[in-house]
Amino acid sequence: MEVAIDKAITVGSSNVEIGEALAERARSALSDLASRYFGRITTGSVHFGREGIDFRCSVNMQCGGVPMMSAEASHKDPHVALTVAIDKLGKQLRRAKRGLRDEKSGHGAKGMPEVSR
């Protein structure tokens, strides 16, 4: 199963040398996030870059029929930047799943049952 995860998730960088530990941590964080909310990841990418003294981490992910979602974070430590970006992406996925669940159950945008007139 690891082979499928490695093919679906790409980790890259520009002007930054990232180690194998950070790349593996990024892959496992994305696969864990996808399995928590939608089961299987379709495509995912993590990109690290340098902006002055900070590292910028951009994360893109698509699960099933959900549109592509992305998040960015910057910090002096690349591990912290990855964690913050993954947390932001998790919040987006949580909201998307809640929206799909509410639409399916017949509730409106704010969770209240729709009244037809």
Secondary structure as a PSIPRED ss2 file (coil, helix, strand):
# PSIPRED VFORMAT (PSIPRED V4.0)

   1 M C   1.000  0.000  0.000
   2 E H   0.000  1.000  0.000
   3 V H   0.000  1.000  0.000
   4 A H   0.000  1.000  0.000
   5 I H   0.000  1.000  0.000
   6 D H   0.000  1.000  0.000
   7 K H   0.000  1.000  0.000
   8 A H   0.000  1.000  0.000
   9 I E   0.000  0.000  1.000
  10 T E   0.000  0.000  1.000
  11 V E   0.000  0.000  1.000
  12 G E   0.000  0.000  1.000
  13 S E   0.000  0.000  1.000
  14 S E   0.000  0.000  1.000
  15 N C   1.000  0.000  0.000
  16 V C   1.000  0.000  0.000
  17 E C   1.000  0.000  0.000
  18 I C   1.000  0.000  0.000
  19 G C   1.000  0.000  0.000
  20 E H   0.000  1.000  0.000
  21 A H   0.000  1.000  0.000
  22 L H   0.000  1.000  0.000
  23 A H   0.000  1.000  0.000
  24 E H   0.000  1.000  0.000
  25 R H   0.000  1.000  0.000
  26 A H   0.000  1.000  0.000
  27 R H   0.000  1.000  0.000
  28 S H   0.000  1.000  0.000
  29 A H   0.000  1.000  0.000
  30 L H   0.000  1.000  0.000
  31 S H   0.000  1.000  0.000
  32 D H   0.000  1.000  0.000
  33 L H   0.000  1.000  0.000
  34 A H   0.000  1.000  0.000
  35 S H   0.000  1.000  0.000
  36 R H   0.000  1.000  0.000
  37 Y H   0.000  1.000  0.000
  38 F C   1.000  0.000  0.000
  39 G C   1.000  0.000  0.000
  40 R C   1.000  0.000  0.000
  41 I C   1.000  0.000  0.000
  42 T C   1.000  0.000  0.000
  43 T E   0.000  0.000  1.000
  44 G E   0.000  0.000  1.000
  45 S E   0.000  0.000  1.000
  46 V E   0.000  0.000  1.000
  47 H E   0.000  0.000  1.000
  48 F E   0.000  0.000  1.000
  49 G E   0.000  0.000  1.000
  50 R E   0.000  0.000  1.000
  51 E E   0.000  0.000  1.000
  52 G C   1.000  0.000  0.000
  53 I C   1.000  0.000  0.000
  54 D E   0.000  0.000  1.000
  55 F E   0.000  0.000  1.000
  56 R E   0.000  0.000  1.000
  57 C E   0.000  0.000  1.000
  58 S E   0.000  0.000  1.000
  59 V E   0.000  0.000  1.000
  60 N E   0.000  0.000  1.000
  61 M E   0.000  0.000  1.000
  62 Q E   0.000  0.000  1.000
  63 C C   1.000  0.000  0.000
  64 G C   1.000  0.000  0.000
  65 G C   1.000  0.000  0.000
  66 V C   1.000  0.000  0.000
  67 P C   1.000  0.000  0.000
  68 M C   1.000  0.000  0.000
  69 M E   0.000  0.000  1.000
  70 S E   0.000  0.000  1.000
  71 A E   0.000  0.000  1.000
  72 E E   0.000  0.000  1.000
  73 A E   0.000  0.000  1.000
  74 S E   0.000  0.000  1.000
  75 H E   0.000  0.000  1.000
  76 K C   1.000  0.000  0.000
  77 D C   1.000  0.000  0.000
  78 P H   0.000  1.000  0.000
  79 H H   0.000  1.000  0.000
  80 V H   0.000  1.000  0.000
  81 A H   0.000  1.000  0.000
  82 L H   0.000  1.000  0.000
  83 T H   0.000  1.000  0.000
  84 V H   0.000  1.000  0.000
  85 A H   0.000  1.000  0.000
  86 I H   0.000  1.000  0.000
  87 D H   0.000  1.000  0.000
  88 K H   0.000  1.000  0.000
  89 L H   0.000  1.000  0.000
  90 G H   0.000  1.000  0.000
  91 K H   0.000  1.000  0.000
  92 Q H   0.000  1.000  0.000
  93 L H   0.000  1.000  0.000
  94 R H   0.000  1.000  0.000
  95 R H   0.000  1.000  0.000
  96 A H   0.000  1.000  0.000
  97 K H   0.000  1.000  0.000
  98 R H   0.000  1.000  0.000
  99 G H   0.000  1.000  0.000
 100 L H   0.000  1.000  0.000
 101 R H   0.000  1.000  0.000
 102 D H   0.000  1.000  0.000
 103 E H   0.000  1.000  0.000
 104 K H   0.000  1.000  0.000
 105 S H   0.000  1.000  0.000
 106 G C   1.000  0.000  0.000
 107 H E   0.000  0.000  1.000
 108 G C   1.000  0.000  0.000
 109 A C   1.000  0.000  0.000
 110 K C   1.000  0.000  0.000
 111 G C   1.000  0.000  0.000
 112 M C   1.000  0.000  0.000
 113 P E   0.000  0.000  1.000
 114 E C   1.000  0.000  0.000
 115 V C   1.000  0.000  0.000
 116 S C   1.000  0.000  0.000
 117 R C   1.000  0.000  0.000
